Amino acid sequence: MISFKPFFEKLYLDEVSTYKLIKEHNISSSTINRLKHNKPVSTATVEKLCEVLNCDVYDILEFKPDKKN
């Protein structure tokens, strides 16, 4: 599973609000919602977020293997 938990940690550490991403960088509110719920986003979206936050992909997402019983 892809988790966007690092994205929200990055926002917190850099003191960037989701409001700022929406208003100043044209990231849609639906994209923010998808990130909050770990839903799929395009690689173009990931690229734009990396550019806006000046970071690497691994600073905004992580892979967690599904736990199988």
ABEGO torsion letter per residue (X at the ends): XBBAAAAAAAAAAAGBBAAAAAAAAGBBAAAAAAAAAGBBBBAAAAAAAAAAAGBBAAAABBBBBBBBX
